[in-house]
Amino acid sequence: MSALRSFVAAAVISAAFVAPAFARDAYTIKLAAPVAEQTRVIALNTIWDCQGDTCVAQADHGANVRSCRQFVRESNGLRIASYASGNDQLSADEIARCNGETYQASNGQAANN
């Protein structure tokens, strides 16, 4: 009986560590212009698969300007039309900041966000 308890305890502990790996959200980026061929972009430890004007990934970070800008950097400047995960979507202002179209004041100085 002790071996069975040990096995059950090990299974429960293993499930606790494995579950977060499967808890990633599906993210979608719509590009301003389609890519010519299937492209893979790695940004913030996330693998984005792009085809046409759509890139998809399973990510464990939020949909925010920082992660969007990292995608733009790592993709060699692909322009983003939308960035979303489920109900969480960047606003038009956030997309403009992601694409480097606007400036935000920081410590009294204009800085490209």
C-alpha positions in Angstrom: 0.0 0.0 0.0 2.9 2.4 0.7 4.2 1.9 -2.9 0.8 2.9 -4.2 0.6 6.0 -2.1 4.1 7.0 -3.3 3.1 6.5 -6.9 -0.1 8.5 -6.5 1.8 11.3 -4.7 4.5 11.4 -7.5 1.7 11.5 -10.1 0.0 14.4 -8.4 3.3 16.3 -8.0 4.2 15.7 -11.7 0.8 16.9 -12.8 1.3 20.2 -10.9 4.5 20.9 -12.8 3.2 19.8 -16.2 -0.1 21.7 -16.1 1.4 25.2 -16.4 3.2 24.1 -19.6 -0.2 23.4 -21.2 -1.7 26.6 -19.9 -0.4 28.8 -22.7 -2.8 31.0 -24.5 -3.2 31.1 -28.3 -2.1 34.4 -29.8 -2.7 35.8 -33.2 -0.9 38.7 -35.0 -2.4 40.1 -38.2 0.3 41.7 -40.3 -0.2 44.9 -42.3 1.1 43.0 -45.4 1.4 39.3 -46.1 4.7 37.5 -45.9 5.9 36.0 -49.2 6.7 32.6 -47.7 6.0 30.8 -44.5 8.1 32.5 -41.8 9.1 31.6 -38.2 9.8 34.3 -35.7 11.2 33.7 -32.2 10.5 36.5 -29.8 10.3 36.4 -25.9 10.8 32.6 -25.9 7.8 32.2 -28.1 7.8 30.6 -31.6 5.5 32.5 -34.0 4.5 30.7 -37.3 3.5 33.2 -40.0 1.8 32.4 -43.2 0.1 35.1 -45.4 -0.9 37.9 -43.2 -1.3 35.8 -40.0 1.1 34.7 -37.3 0.1 32.4 -34.5 1.8 31.2 -31.3 1.2 29.6 -27.9 2.6 32.1 -25.5 2.8 32.5 -21.7 3.1 36.3 -21.7 0.5 39.0 -22.0 -0.7 40.8 -25.2 1.2 44.1 -24.5 3.2 46.7 -26.4 6.5 45.2 -25.1 5.9 41.7 -26.5 4.5 43.2 -29.7 7.6 45.4 -30.2 9.9 42.4 -29.5 8.1 40.5 -32.3 8.6 43.5 -34.7 12.4 43.6 -33.7 12.9 39.9 -34.2 10.9 39.8 -37.5 13.2 42.4 -39.0 10.4 45.0 -39.0 7.2 43.3 -40.0 4.4 45.8 -39.4 1.6 44.7 -37.1 -2.1 45.4 -37.9 -3.5 43.6 -34.8 -2.2 41.6 -31.8 -4.6 39.6 -29.7 -5.2 36.6 -27.4 -8.8 35.7 -26.9 -10.5 38.9 -25.5 -7.2 40.6 -24.9 -6.3 42.8 -27.8 -4.0 45.8 -28.3 -5.7 49.1 -29.0 -4.9 51.2 -32.2 -2.6 53.5 -30.1 -0.8 50.4 -28.7 -0.4 49.0 -32.2 1.1 52.4 -33.4 3.5 52.3 -30.5 4.4 48.7 -31.3 5.2 49.7 -34.9 7.3 52.7 -33.7 4.9 55.2 -35.2 4.4 57.3 -32.0 6.6 58.7 -29.3 5.8 58.7 -25.6 7.4 61.2 -23.2 9.6 59.5 -20.6 11.3 61.5 -17.8 10.6 64.7 -19.6 12.2 63.6 -22.9 10.6 62.2 -26.0 11.6 58.6 -26.4 10.6 56.1 -29.1 8.6 53.5 -27.3 
